[in-house]
Amino acid sequence: MSANTGGPAFAQQLECNRDGYAVTGGMTLRDYFAAKAMQGLITSRHTDYENGWYDEEQLAGSAYKMADAMLRAREAA
């Protein structure tokens, strides 16, 4: 799946290597939005995280769906 990631969420770092400079890591804006969405989903009353009533795959999928919607809204603004 080729999704719009929104680019880097945080400043990136340049490191010097043999071939010149390379941009190093960092999470994408999509990952950052998904992490924030997952945090909200876990604490919502629709899941009972403390008692194990949740499905990790479904929760992660929902978080990324929300992140993708946030990126689309951001592009439309």
N, C-alpha and C positions, 0 to 999 in steps of 0.2 A: 504494500500500500504506500503510495506516495502522497503524503499529506503535507499541507503547508505547515511548517514548523514555527513560523513566525520569527525565525532567526534566533540568535543567542539571547538568553534571558539576562545574562550578566556580562560584564566586560570580559573580553577574552584577552589572553596573554600571548604575546609573541615570544617564541623561543628560537634561538639560533641553533641550526643543525648544519650538517655538512653541505646541504644543498641551498642553504640560505635560511630564511625565516619560515617558521611554520606556526600556524594558529593552533593553540592547544585548547582542548576541551571546554567544558561548561555545558550546562543543560540548555535545551531549547526553550523558547517561550511556551511552546505547546506542552512540554514536560512540566514546566513551572505551573501553568494553568491547571493541568491535570492533577498535580500534587495538591494544589489548593482546593480543587473541587473534591478530591478524595477525602481530604481532611473534613470538609463540610459534610460529605455523605456519611462518613463514619460516625460523626457526632449527631447526625440527625435521628429523629425518632423512627425512621424507616428501617434502621438497622440496630441490632442489639450487639454491638461489638464486644462488650464485656462478657456476655454470655455465649459468644460464639455463633450468634445468629446472623450470618452474612456469608456471601459467596465471594471469595477474593476475585475470581475472574470476572464476575458480573460487576462488582464494585469498580475494578480497574477499567473495564469497558465503558461503564457509565461515566467515569471521570474523564476519559479521553473523548467521549462524545461531547461532554460539556466543554472541554477545552477546545475542540474543533468548532463548536458553536461560538465560543468566545472569539476565536480567531476570525471567523466569518463576520461577526458583528464589528470587530475592530477594522476589518478591511472596508466594510460598508460605511463606516462613520467618516 
